[in-house]
Amino acid sequence: MPIFRYLRLLLRRHNYLRLRLVQMFSLVLFLNIFFGLLYFLVERHAQPGLDLLDSIWWAMVTMTTVGYGDLYPHTNIGRFLIAYPCMLVGIAIIGYFLGLAAESIFDHISNKKRGLVQITKENHIIICNFPSLDKLKRMTNELKLHPAYENAFFVLVSDNITTLPDNLPTDEFAFVSGNPNREKVLKKANIEAAAGVFILAGDPLNSDADSITFAIATVVELLRRENDYNYKVVAELIHKDNFNLLKKARVDGIVTPEGLTDCLLAQEFLYPGIHEIITQIVSNEIGSQFYILDTRLAGHKVADIQVTVLKHPANLQIIGIIKNGKTILNPAKNVIIDKGDKLIMLAEHRRDFSVIENDILSTKQA
């Protein structure tokens, strides 16, 4: 049950809380037996058949103020010298326990909001830096349009905000406060169990923004290599001149908007409608998207693959390959696919190519 998982989490994280609960439980057990024994000694002559277990039961029922009424003191000593103190002690213990629980829950919620709690989620997406709320929401909403990440959980790691923004739902976002280029902070975000890491560019007016991105990327990559973590890393640059520098950090992908808008403005002037085409291609919301896929078609010519694709009912086009780390768009028809090459495709669904690939392989075997 969720309540028991939550209590176990609290006990595991807060040693002082565990100690206080153990102390309280020990005190309750002692008082339960103490008042039960006194009740038995005083009431056993007035209540024939009363045994010690019945007396201990009465003490617990009285301490918790439940009061079933199945047992009650018959003597004045039992009523005023045993039952009264037992009820008062019970009320005090319940008040103490409720206060302790409320304090613990409030502290946990407050610390979680302020990014001071260890993340325990798995297969989550870590987002380093917080440039703006709008940018964060646009990026995460776009990612959630992909079937593999529609239920993704995001962990924001930043030292330029103090709490998780109110506009971000807590069932989809968590916050870790701290500098994301520090190993301790990244481990608090549970980077070892993450599915991916985004490193967003900071303030574009800050001349050191790309250096900060490089520092974060380096730490993230070192953790991945040293511990064999399995997450994907994408970083954003402000200045494209620093592209080669960031490549040394061995991130999986680099995005730089510098110059892209200028080129798009010129293309839109020359060919009105280009912007809408580009928007549709790069978005998961509508139309076809670009896919970069591994292939088992080593030894096949690009032209042969394209012919098979054209004959297939799926809406798919091969527009390029990545060979030896170099991107080649519209490759020559006689280019042969080597082992390790990747195909660049424009398609509605990435699964469509798997069907075509199986058809080509089965035809070759036949």
Contacts in CASP RR format, 6 or more apart in sequence:
PFRMAT RR
TARGET T0000
AUTHOR 0000-0000-0000
METHOD contacts of the structure
MODEL  1
MPIFRYLRLLLRRHNYLRLRLVQMFSLVLFLNIFFGLLYFLVERHAQPGL
DLLDSIWWAMVTMTTVGYGDLYPHTNIGRFLIAYPCMLVGIAIIGYFLGL
AAESIFDHISNKKRGLVQITKENHIIICNFPSLDKLKRMTNELKLHPAYE
NAFFVLVSDNITTLPDNLPTDEFAFVSGNPNREKVLKKANIEAAAGVFIL
AGDPLNSDADSITFAIATVVELLRRENDYNYKVVAELIHKDNFNLLKKAR
VDGIVTPEGLTDCLLAQEFLYPGIHEIITQIVSNEIGSQFYILDTRLAGH
KVADIQVTVLKHPANLQIIGIIKNGKTILNPAKNVIIDKGDKLIMLAEHR
RDFSVIENDILSTKQA
9 120 0 8 1.000
10 17 0 8 1.000
10 104 0 8 1.000
10 105 0 8 1.000
10 108 0 8 1.000
11 17 0 8 1.000
11 18 0 8 1.000
11 21 0 8 1.000
13 117 0 8 1.000
13 118 0 8 1.000
14 104 0 8 1.000
17 100 0 8 1.000
17 104 0 8 1.000
20 100 0 8 1.000
21 100 0 8 1.000
24 93 0 8 1.000
24 96 0 8 1.000
24 97 0 8 1.000
24 100 0 8 1.000
27 93 0 8 1.000
28 63 0 8 1.000
28 93 0 8 1.000
31 59 0 8 1.000
31 63 0 8 1.000
31 86 0 8 1.000
31 89 0 8 1.000
31 90 0 8 1.000
31 93 0 8 1.000
32 56 0 8 1.000
32 59 0 8 1.000
32 60 0 8 1.000
32 63 0 8 1.000
33 56 0 8 1.000
33 59 0 8 1.000
34 59 0 8 1.000
35 59 0 8 1.000
35 62 0 8 1.000
35 63 0 8 1.000
35 82 0 8 1.000
35 85 0 8 1.000
35 86 0 8 1.000
35 89 0 8 1.000
36 52 0 8 1.000
36 55 0 8 1.000
36 56 0 8 1.000
36 58 0 8 1.000
36 59 0 8 1.000
37 52 0 8 1.000
37 55 0 8 1.000
37 56 0 8 1.000
38 82 0 8 1.000
39 55 0 8 1.000
39 58 0 8 1.000
39 59 0 8 1.000
39 73 0 8 1.000
39 78 0 8 1.000
39 82 0 8 1.000
39 83 0 8 1.000
39 86 0 8 1.000
40 50 0 8 1.000
40 51 0 8 1.000
40 52 0 8 1.000
40 54 0 8 1.000
40 55 0 8 1.000
42 73 0 8 1.000
42 75 0 8 1.000
42 77 0 8 1.000
42 78 0 8 1.000
42 81 0 8 1.000
42 82 0 8 1.000
43 50 0 8 1.000
43 55 0 8 1.000
43 73 0 8 1.000
43 74 0 8 1.000
43 75 0 8 1.000
43 78 0 8 1.000
44 50 0 8 1.000
46 74 0 8 1.000
46 75 0 8 1.000
47 71 0 8 1.000
47 74 0 8 1.000
50 71 0 8 1.000
54 71 0 8 1.000
55 71 0 8 1.000
57 71 0 8 1.000
58 71 0 8 1.000
58 72 0 8 1.000
59 86 0 8 1.000
61 67 0 8 1.000
61 68 0 8 1.000
61 69 0 8 1.000
61 71 0 8 1.000
62 83 0 8 1.000
62 86 0 8 1.000
62 87 0 8 1.000
62 90 0 8 1.000
63 86 0 8 1.000
63 87 0 8 1.000
63 89 0 8 1.000
63 90 0 8 1.000
63 93 0 8 1.000
64 90 0 8 1.000
64 94 0 8 1.000
65 87 0 8 1.000
65 90 0 8 1.000
65 91 0 8 1.000
65 94 0 8 1.000
72 83 0 8 1.000
73 79 0 8 1.000
73 82 0 8 1.000
73 83 0 8 1.000
108 117 0 8 1.000
111 117 0 8 1.000
112 170 0 8 1.000
112 174 0 8 1.000
112 175 0 8 1.000
113 163 0 8 1.000
113 164 0 8 1.000
113 175 0 8 1.000
114 162 0 8 1.000
114 163 0 8 1.000
114 175 0 8 1.000
114 177 0 8 1.000
115 163 0 8 1.000
115 164 0 8 1.000
115 174 0 8 1.000
115 175 0 8 1.000
115 176 0 8 1.000
115 177 0 8 1.000
116 177 0 8 1.000
117 174 0 8 1.000
118 188 0 8 1.000
118 190 0 8 1.000
119 155 0 8 1.000
119 174 0 8 1.000
119 176 0 8 1.000
119 188 0 8 1.000
119 189 0 8 1.000
119 190 0 8 1.000
120 190 0 8 1.000
121 153 0 8 1.000
121 155 0 8 1.000
121 174 0 8 1.000
121 190 0 8 1.000
121 193 0 8 1.000
122 190 0 8 1.000
122 193 0 8 1.000
123 153 0 8 1.000
123 193 0 8 1.000
123 194 0 8 1.000
123 195 0 8 1.000
124 152 0 8 1.000
124 153 0 8 1.000
124 154 0 8 1.000
124 155 0 8 1.000
124 174 0 8 1.000
124 190 0 8 1.000
124 193 0 8 1.000
124 194 0 8 1.000
124 195 0 8 1.000
125 140 0 8 1.000
125 143 0 8 1.000
125 149 0 8 1.000
125 152 0 8 1.000
125 153 0 8 1.000
125 154 0 8 1.000
125 155 0 8 1.000
125 194 0 8 1.000
125 195 0 8 1.000
125 196 0 8 1.000
125 197 0 8 1.000
125 198 0 8 1.000
126 154 0 8 1.000
126 155 0 8 1.000
126 157 0 8 1.000
126 186 0 8 1.000
126 189 0 8 1.000
126 191 0 8 1.000
126 194 0 8 1.000
126 196 0 8 1.000
126 197 0 8 1.000
126 198 0 8 1.000
126 231 0 8 1.000
127 136 0 8 1.000
127 139 0 8 1.000
127 140 0 8 1.000
127 154 0 8 1.000
127 155 0 8 1.000
127 156 0 8 1.000
127 157 0 8 1.000
127 197 0 8 1.000
127 198 0 8 1.000
127 200 0 8 1.000
128 157 0 8 1.000
128 158 0 8 1.000
128 180 0 8 1.000
128 197 0 8 1.000
128 198 0 8 1.000
128 199 0 8 1.000
128 200 0 8 1.000
128 216 0 8 1.000
128 220 0 8 1.000
129 157 0 8 1.000
129 158 0 8 1.000
129 160 0 8 1.000
129 180 0 8 1.000
129 199 0 8 1.000
129 200 0 8 1.000
129 201 0 8 1.000
129 202 0 8 1.000
129 212 0 8 1.000
129 213 0 8 1.000
129 216 0 8 1.000
130 136 0 8 1.000
130 156 0 8 1.000
130 158 0 8 1.000
130 160 0 8 1.000
130 161 0 8 1.000
130 200 0 8 1.000
131 200 0 8 1.000
131 201 0 8 1.000
131 202 0 8 1.000
131 203 0 8 1.000
133 165 0 8 1.000
133 167 0 8 1.000
133 168 0 8 1.000
135 200 0 8 1.000
136 156 0 8 1.000
136 168 0 8 1.000
136 200 0 8 1.000
137 167 0 8 1.000
137 168 0 8 1.000
139 198 0 8 1.000
139 200 0 8 1.000
140 152 0 8 1.000
140 154 0 8 1.000
140 172 0 8 1.000
142 283 0 8 1.000
142 284 0 8 1.000
142 285 0 8 1.000
143 149 0 8 1.000
143 152 0 8 1.000
143 284 0 8 1.000
144 150 0 8 1.000
144 151 0 8 1.000
144 152 0 8 1.000
145 283 0 8 1.000
145 284 0 8 1.000
145 285 0 8 1.000
146 284 0 8 1.000
152 172 0 8 1.000
152 195 0 8 1.000
153 172 0 8 1.000
153 173 0 8 1.000
153 174 0 8 1.000
154 172 0 8 1.000
154 173 0 8 1.000
154 174 0 8 1.000
155 173 0 8 1.000
155 174 0 8 1.000
155 175 0 8 1.000
155 176 0 8 1.000
155 189 0 8 1.000
155 190 0 8 1.000
155 194 0 8 1.000
156 164 0 8 1.000
156 168 0 8 1.000
156 173 0 8 1.000
156 174 0 8 1.000
156 175 0 8 1.000
156 176 0 8 1.000
157 175 0 8 1.000
157 176 0 8 1.000
157 178 0 8 1.000
157 180 0 8 1.000
157 185 0 8 1.000
157 186 0 8 1.000
157 189 0 8 1.000
158 175 0 8 1.000
158 177 0 8 1.000
158 178 0 8 1.000
158 180 0 8 1.000
159 177 0 8 1.000
159 178 0 8 1.000
159 179 0 8 1.000
159 180 0 8 1.000
161 175 0 8 1.000
161 177 0 8 1.000
162 177 0 8 1.000
163 175 0 8 1.000
164 170 0 8 1.000
164 173 0 8 1.000
164 174 0 8 1.000
164 175 0 8 1.000
176 185 0 8 1.000
176 188 0 8 1.000
176 189 0 8 1.000
178 185 0 8 1.000
179 185 0 8 1.000
180 186 0 8 1.000
180 199 0 8 1.000
180 216 0 8 1.000
181 212 0 8 1.000
181 215 0 8 1.000
181 216 0 8 1.000
181 218 0 8 1.000
181 219 0 8 1.000
182 219 0 8 1.000
183 219 0 8 1.000
183 223 0 8 1.000
186 219 0 8 1.000
186 220 0 8 1.000
186 223 0 8 1.000
191 197 0 8 1.000
191 220 0 8 1.000
191 223 0 8 1.000
191 229 0 8 1.000
191 231 0 8 1.000
192 223 0 8 1.000
192 227 0 8 1.000
192 229 0 8 1.000
194 229 0 8 1.000
194 231 0 8 1.000
195 231 0 8 1.000
195 232 0 8 1.000
196 231 0 8 1.000
196 232 0 8 1.000
196 233 0 8 1.000
197 220 0 8 1.000
197 231 0 8 1.000
197 232 0 8 1.000
197 233 0 8 1.000
197 234 0 8 1.000
198 234 0 8 1.000
198 235 0 8 1.000
198 236 0 8 1.000
199 213 0 8 1.000
199 216 0 8 1.000
199 217 0 8 1.000
199 220 0 8 1.000
199 233 0 8 1.000
199 234 0 8 1.000
199 235 0 8 1.000
199 236 0 8 1.000
199 251 0 8 1.000
200 236 0 8 1.000
201 209 0 8 1.000
201 210 0 8 1.000
201 213 0 8 1.000
201 236 0 8 1.000
201 237 0 8 1.000
201 238 0 8 1.000
202 209 0 8 1.000
202 212 0 8 1.000
202 213 0 8 1.000
202 238 0 8 1.000
203 209 0 8 1.000
204 238 0 8 1.000
206 212 0 8 1.000
209 238 0 8 1.000
210 237 0 8 1.000
210 238 0 8 1.000
210 239 0 8 1.000
210 242 0 8 1.000
210 245 0 8 1.000
210 246 0 8 1.000
213 235 0 8 1.000
213 236 0 8 1.000
213 237 0 8 1.000
213 246 0 8 1.000
214 242 0 8 1.000
214 245 0 8 1.000
214 246 0 8 1.000
214 249 0 8 1.000
216 235 0 8 1.000
217 233 0 8 1.000
217 235 0 8 1.000
217 246 0 8 1.000
217 249 0 8 1.000
217 251 0 8 1.000
218 249 0 8 1.000
220 233 0 8 1.000
220 249 0 8 1.000
220 251 0 8 1.000
221 233 0 8 1.000
221 249 0 8 1.000
221 250 0 8 1.000
221 251 0 8 1.000
223 229 0 8 1.000
224 230 0 8 1.000
224 231 0 8 1.000
224 233 0 8 1.000
232 252 0 8 1.000
233 251 0 8 1.000
233 252 0 8 1.000
233 253 0 8 1.000
234 251 0 8 1.000
234 252 0 8 1.000
234 253 0 8 1.000
234 254 0 8 1.000
234 255 0 8 1.000
235 246 0 8 1.000
235 249 0 8 1.000
235 251 0 8 1.000
235 253 0 8 1.000
235 254 0 8 1.000
235 255 0 8 1.000
236 254 0 8 1.000
236 255 0 8 1.000
236 256 0 8 1.000
236 257 0 8 1.000
237 243 0 8 1.000
237 246 0 8 1.000
237 254 0 8 1.000
237 255 0 8 1.000
237 256 0 8 1.000
237 258 0 8 1.000
238 256 0 8 1.000
238 258 0 8 1.000
239 256 0 8 1.000
239 258 0 8 1.000
240 256 0 8 1.000
240 258 0 8 1.000
240 259 0 8 1.000
243 254 0 8 1.000
243 256 0 8 1.000
246 254 0 8 1.000
247 254 0 8 1.000
264 274 0 8 1.000
264 275 0 8 1.000
264 278 0 8 1.000
267 274 0 8 1.000
268 274 0 8 1.000
268 275 0 8 1.000
280 286 0 8 1.000
280 287 0 8 1.000
280 288 0 8 1.000
281 288 0 8 1.000
281 289 0 8 1.000
281 290 0 8 1.000
281 346 0 8 1.000
282 289 0 8 1.000
282 290 0 8 1.000
283 289 0 8 1.000
287 348 0 8 1.000
288 315 0 8 1.000
288 346 0 8 1.000
288 347 0 8 1.000
288 348 0 8 1.000
289 346 0 8 1.000
289 347 0 8 1.000
289 348 0 8 1.000
290 344 0 8 1.000
290 345 0 8 1.000
290 346 0 8 1.000
291 344 0 8 1.000
291 345 0 8 1.000
291 346 0 8 1.000
291 347 0 8 1.000
291 350 0 8 1.000
291 353 0 8 1.000
292 322 0 8 1.000
292 342 0 8 1.000
292 343 0 8 1.000
292 344 0 8 1.000
292 345 0 8 1.000
293 342 0 8 1.000
293 343 0 8 1.000
293 345 0 8 1.000
293 350 0 8 1.000
293 353 0 8 1.000
294 340 0 8 1.000
294 342 0 8 1.000
295 337 0 8 1.000
295 341 0 8 1.000
295 342 0 8 1.000
295 343 0 8 1.000
295 357 0 8 1.000
296 357 0 8 1.000
296 361 0 8 1.000
297 305 0 8 1.000
297 337 0 8 1.000
297 343 0 8 1.000
297 357 0 8 1.000
297 360 0 8 1.000
297 361 0 8 1.000
298 337 0 8 1.000
298 338 0 8 1.000
298 339 0 8 1.000
298 340 0 8 1.000
298 341 0 8 1.000
299 336 0 8 1.000
299 337 0 8 1.000
299 338 0 8 1.000
300 336 0 8 1.000
300 337 0 8 1.000
300 360 0 8 1.000
301 333 0 8 1.000
301 334 0 8 1.000
301 335 0 8 1.000
301 336 0 8 1.000
301 337 0 8 1.000
302 318 0 8 1.000
302 320 0 8 1.000
302 321 0 8 1.000
302 331 0 8 1.000
302 332 0 8 1.000
302 333 0 8 1.000
302 334 0 8 1.000
302 335 0 8 1.000
302 336 0 8 1.000
302 337 0 8 1.000
303 333 0 8 1.000
303 334 0 8 1.000
304 360 0 8 1.000
305 318 0 8 1.000
305 337 0 8 1.000
305 343 0 8 1.000
305 360 0 8 1.000
306 318 0 8 1.000
306 333 0 8 1.000
308 356 0 8 1.000
308 359 0 8 1.000
308 360 0 8 1.000
309 316 0 8 1.000
309 317 0 8 1.000
309 318 0 8 1.000
309 356 0 8 1.000
312 352 0 8 1.000
312 355 0 8 1.000
312 356 0 8 1.000
312 359 0 8 1.000
314 347 0 8 1.000
314 348 0 8 1.000
314 349 0 8 1.000
314 352 0 8 1.000
314 353 0 8 1.000
314 355 0 8 1.000
314 356 0 8 1.000
315 347 0 8 1.000
315 348 0 8 1.000
315 352 0 8 1.000
316 345 0 8 1.000
316 346 0 8 1.000
316 347 0 8 1.000
316 348 0 8 1.000
316 352 0 8 1.000
316 353 0 8 1.000
316 356 0 8 1.000
317 345 0 8 1.000
317 346 0 8 1.000
317 347 0 8 1.000
318 343 0 8 1.000
318 344 0 8 1.000
318 345 0 8 1.000
319 329 0 8 1.000
319 330 0 8 1.000
319 344 0 8 1.000
319 345 0 8 1.000
319 346 0 8 1.000
320 327 0 8 1.000
320 328 0 8 1.000
320 329 0 8 1.000
320 330 0 8 1.000
320 331 0 8 1.000
320 343 0 8 1.000
320 344 0 8 1.000
320 345 0 8 1.000
321 327 0 8 1.000
321 328 0 8 1.000
321 331 0 8 1.000
321 335 0 8 1.000
321 337 0 8 1.000
321 341 0 8 1.000
321 342 0 8 1.000
321 343 0 8 1.000
321 344 0 8 1.000
322 328 0 8 1.000
322 341 0 8 1.000
322 342 0 8 1.000
322 343 0 8 1.000
322 344 0 8 1.000
323 335 0 8 1.000
323 338 0 8 1.000
323 341 0 8 1.000
327 344 0 8 1.000
328 335 0 8 1.000
329 344 0 8 1.000
337 343 0 8 1.000
343 353 0 8 1.000
345 353 0 8 1.000
347 353 0 8 1.000
END
